[in-house]
Amino acid sequence: MSQPVPDIVIADRRLEASVLRVLVEHYFEDMVKFVVDIERGIAAVGGELHADAEARLLEHGSRQEDLWGANYYPGRGQEGCLEYTALINIRPSQGNCSMVVEDEALRRRILDIAHAVIGRGEALP
């Protein structure tokens, strides 16, 4: 019998499709929230709120200023699978005054990490 999938998984390598399916279907059915640590190249995937995944990464040694939230939509393709919106992204002190990640270089880093550990927008099997 396989282990149950927790609500939030910290990923430092590509998640298995079966694990991603459970995380996607757990709260939202068509997407999953995640938070990346742009310095460590890891992501906390899952949870009802971005703040839940953020807290998990902070518990595991991440620094607040390195954490950014987004949403992943499987089946939307490589360029359409991410939405760079999360309440935790409101950071005037870091030059981001809205829920949307505004800096293109930062968005690219988030995309690279998401593609490496979550997926490239492929449909779930």
ZIBELSUL-V57984 format. One line per field, one symbol per residue. ss: DSSP state (a for helix, b for strand, c for the rest). phi: phi as a letter, one per 30 degrees, with the letter a starting at -180 (. if undefined). A space follows every 50 residues. Layout:
BEGIN
ss = ???
phi = ???
END
This chain:
BEGIN
ss = cccccccbbbbcccccaaaaaaaaaaaccccbbbbbbccccbbbbbccca aaaaaaaaaccccaaabbbbbbccccaaaacbbcbcaaacbaaacbcccb cccaaaaaaaaaaaaaacccccccc
phi = .ddddddbcdccbeddedddedddddcbibabdabccdddibbccjjdbe dddedddddcjdcedccbcabccdicieccdcbcbaedddbedciccbdd dcddddeddddddeddcclcidddd
END
